[in-house]
Every structure is written in structure tokens, then in C-alpha cells.
Amino acid sequence: MRSVVSARLTMSGVYKASAFVLALVFCGGFLSTKAQEPTASPALTPCALRSNTSCDECLQNVTCLWCTPTKQCMDYPVKNILPPSSVCPLNDARWGMCWVNFQILIITMSVLGGVIIIGILVCCCCCCKCERIGNKKEDAKVERQTRARKSRQNAKRTEMQLRHDEIRQKYGMAKDNPYARMNDK
């Protein structure tokens, strides 16, 4: 029973450690990004009028998309999740922050998602394996205890039978034929 409890405590520690690492990675990612301070920019200025300026000036409006090689500021194509390459190549498109590259962002997020999924699967497999091992150990322990109990019972039974036979011989009630009646002597 102690091994099962310790295995469960160990696995809960694994889950806590995994959750801690995951939280640390996400917090580190958020803390390492430089927060943009809200600036008072005219929201009515269309994105196209900010072309041939700078990326920072273009991206002050959250609806704008900056294309680095052409230095064009345009409205983000909201019909698509990602800007099509006809508008601006994915590697050169900037939105939200000038240092965020869409292509690298997609690769990073897919790798991070894959690592998280693999981590969850590994934790689940380890948990199932430890539980199966714990159950097998517990079953083997119960079986050993049952065998030991039966052997003690058999030993006590034979000891009692020997004592009864000694008492029968002492009082002359020993029978030659175990199937004969006691009073048929």
C-alpha cells in the first residue's frame, strides 16, 4: 500500500513540476516581450497614408499591416487569418509589433504546441505505467500474504490433528481404521 501511495505522490509531483515548467515558459515569454505603451495616435488616419514611414508608426494602429521590403502600410486582410503572399510575403509581414515575424511565429507556436502535446502524452503514459506496475506489485503482495496465511492454517491444522491423535492414544481410543466407529472396538 505504501508503494502505491508513494507512486501516486511521485506522479502528483511530476504533474506539479510539469505545470510549473509550463507556467514558467509562458510567463517568461510574456515577460520577455516588450510591452507597447499606448500612444495617442489618431485612429482615423487610414493605414495607406502611413506608407513610406516606419514600422513603429504604421503599427500604432492595430488594424494596419506593415510590409518590410515595400515599406507599405496597409489594412490587415481580415478575411484571412494570415496575410496572403500576394499582399506581402509571410516572412516580411509585421503586425502588432515590428519584431514579430509571422513565419517564425507560426513555426515557434507549432513546435511549442507539439512539445506540449508530447509532454502531456508522456505524462499520461508514465501515469498509466506506474499505476499498472503498482497494481501488479499490490496483487503479488496480496497473493503472497494469502499463500502465507494458508500455509499457517495448514500447519496449525496438522498440529491440532497430531495433538488429537496423541490424546486418543493416551486414553486408548486410537482407532486402527480411521473409518471405523469409536464404539465398535
VENDATA-V442941 format. One line per field, one symbol per residue. ss: DSSP state (~ for helix, > for strand, _ for the rest). psi: psi as a letter, one per 40 degrees, with the letter a starting at -180 (. if undefined). burial: I if it has 16 or more other ideal C-beta (glycine too) atoms within 10 Angstrom, else O. Layout:
ss: ???
psi: ???
burial: ???
This chain:
ss: _~~~~~~~~~~~~~~~~~~~~~~~~~~~~~~~______________~~~~____~~~~_____>>>>____>>>>_________________>>_______~~~~~~~~~~~~~~~~~~~~~~~~~~~~~~~~~~~~~~~~~~~~~~~~~~~~~~~~~~~~~~~~~~~~~___________~~~_
psi: dddddddddddddddddddddddddddddddeihhhhhigiheehiddeeifbiddddedheeihhhddefihiihgedidihieddhiddehhhcidehhdddddddddddddddddddddddddddddddddddddddddddddddddddddddddddddddddddddefehhdheeiidee.
burial: OOOIOOIOOOIOOOOOOOOOOOOOOOOOOOOOOOOOOOOOOOOOOOIOOIIOOOIOOIIIIOOIIIIOOOOIIIOIOOOOOOIOOOIIIIOIIIIOOOOOIIOOOOOOOOOOOOOOOOOOOOOOOOIOOIOOOIOOOOOOOOOOOOOOOOOOOOOOOOOOOOOOOOOOOOOOOOOOOOOOOOOOO
